[in-house]
Amino acid sequence: MVSERLEYIYSIKPKKSLGQHYLRDKSVLKRIVDSLNLTGKEVVLEIGSGHGELTFFLAQKSKEVWAVEIDLPSVYLLKERLKDFDNVNIIHGDILEFRSDCFFDLIVGNIPYYITGILIGSLSERWNYKKAVFTLQREVGKRLTAQPGTKEYGVLTLAVWYNHRVKILFDIPKECFYPVPKVDSVVVELDRVENREVNKSFFMKVVKSAFSSRRKMLKNVLLDLGLEREKVIEILQTLGIDPRRRGETLSLEEFLSLSRRIYEVTLSG
C-alpha cells in the first residue's frame, strides 16, 4: 500500500467537486475483492481508482486492470504505487468520456454521487462486460433494487433492470471512508442480461412516458407516445393491464410486454 509520505509528496487531498471519498477500511476492501470471485483470468475496468486502495488488490488477482482516474495528482500517485505491476493500465481521464472496444469481464468502482445516474443508467451502452460491482450511496442502492409501487421505483430502476439482475451484497458504514460522507453506502452487483426482445431506447421511451406523471393513469400518460386513447386502452387490455393503473405499479416484465406491443402497433401504422 502507498505510504503517507507519497500522499504528502503529491499533495493528494480529496476534492469535494469530484465527490472524492476514499474507502480506507482494509477489511471492507478485502470483502469487496472476495465478492468478485476473481480467478486471475479477468480483464477489469476500475472506475475512479483514487489512491489505488482497491487497484492494488485487483492487480494481484486479475489478468489485466484498466484504472481510469480523472484527478491528475491521483494519477501520479497511482503510477508510483503500482509501478511494479505490468498488468495495470492507468488512464488519466473522465470516465464519462472513456471509450474502449475491449471486453471487460468485470467493472468495479466507488461511484461519485454526481455521476451515478448518467453512468449507471447508460452502463450497458458504454462498454461490453459480464458483470459490474459498484460501491454506491445507500439511497441509490435502494432505487436499483426497489419494487414496483414504492417511491424508490422509477426510471433509473428500469434503465438498469433492462440489462441487469441487481442485488445488494452488503452495507458499508460511512465511517469507513475518508473524508467521512454524510450517508452510508452499499456494494451492489449487476449481472449482465442480454437479448431482450425490445429495443432499449424504445423501452426507455415507454418507461419515461409512464413515469412522466406518477399520479396519472396509464391510459392518460401513454398518449405522449402518439397513440389515440382508444388504442392505448386496447393495448393495455390485450396485455391484461388495467388502463387505470399507474406506471409505477408495472413490473419489468409488464413494461417489456407493453413496449413490445406498442412498438408493433406503431410499426404497422
C-alpha positions, -999 to +999 in steps of 0.1 A: +000+000+000+012+035-006+028+053+023+016+085+038+049+100+026+038+096-010+005+112-004+023+141+011+047+144-018+019+145-043-003+168-021-033+144-025-064+159-009-099+148-015-117+171-039-153+179-030-160+189-066-152+154-077-171+137-049-140+121-036-144+098-006-117+072-003-125+038+011-097+031+035-110+002+056-089-028+047-114-054+059-141-038+037-117-037+007-109-074+012-146-082+014-153-064-019-124-083-036-136-116-022-171-109-036-156-105-071-146-142-072-115-134-093-097-163-109-067-144-123-080-145-158-103-114-157-098-081-175-111-055-151-122-019-157-119+002-125-139+035-124-122+062-103-091+044-089-084+072-065-053+064-044-053+028-056-065+011-024-087-013-044-065-012-075-036-028-056-057-059-048-072-061-083-037-060-098-027-091-078-058-111-087-066-101-123-051-107-157-053-070-166-067-039-149-077-007-167-077+020-140-094+053-150-089+083-128-099+120-136-077+136-109-042+142-122-024+142-088-040+109-080-028+095-114+008+104-104+003+086-071-012+056-088+017+053-112+041+053-082+021+029-062+016+004-090+049+007-108+058-029-101+027-042-118+029-046-156-008-057-159-022-023-149-031+004-175-035+038-157-056+062-177-060+099-169-095+109-180-131+114-173-149+080-171-179+096-189-157+102-219-137+070-218-143+046-247-128+012-254-135-017-276-121-040-250-143-067-234-143-064-197-151-094-175-158-070-147-164-033-140-158-021-105-157+013-088-167+036-060-191+058-080-193+095-071-229+106-065-229+134-090-224+110-120-242+079-106-275+084-126-260+090-160-233+064-156-253+035-142-283+043-164-262+040-196-237+014-185-247-012-210-244+012-239-209+023-229-189-009-226-190-047-231-188-066-198-201-096-179-207-081-145-204-048-126-198-044-088-202-008-075-200+010-042-229+034-042-248+056-018-274+036+000-301+058-014-291+048-049-288+011-040-324+012-028-335+027-061-318+000-081-334-028-060-368-011-055-400-030-061-430-017-081-453+006-062-426+020-039-414+056-040-379+045-049-390+026-080-386+046-111-369+053-144-334+046-131-345+013-117-359+001-150-330+015-170-307-007-150-330-037-148-333-038-186-298-052-189-291-065-154-301-086-125-294-065-094-287-073-058-272-056-028-242-075-015-236-057+018-236-023+035-206-001+042-208+024+071-198+060+063-170+058+088-151+035+065-144+064+041-121+094+042-134+121+044-165+107+061-195+113+039-230+122+052-246+089+043-238+051+044-230+031+012-238-003-002-220-026-026-243-036-055-238-064-080-252-060-115-251-092-136-254-085-173-286-097-191-287-098-229-312-105-257-343-085-246-369-087-273-375-050-274-350-022-283-338-004-251-342+031-265-379+024-273-383+006-240-370+037-221-393+059-242-423+040-229-409+039-193-403+077-193-438+083-206-453+061-180-435+079-152-440+114-167-467+120-141-466+093-114-502+100-102-518+097-136-533+066-151-516+047-179-544+054-203-536+091-199-499+093-197-492+069-226-508+094-250-474+110-251-463+082-274-486+095-302-514+069-299-551+076-296-566+069-262-588+041-275-557+023-290-538+028-257-567+012-238-569-016-263-532-024-260-533-024-222-564-046-220-549-071-245-520-075-222-542-079-191-531-045-177-558-023-162-558+010-180-564+028-147-531+015-132-502+039-128-468+033-144-451+030-110-470-003-104-458-021-135-432-048-132-402-051-156-419-079-174-451-058-179-430-029-192-412-052-217-445-066-229-461-032-232-431-017-250-431-047-275-468-044-282-467-006-287-437-009-310-455-035-331-486-012-333-466+019-343-446-001-368-477-014-385-491+021-387 
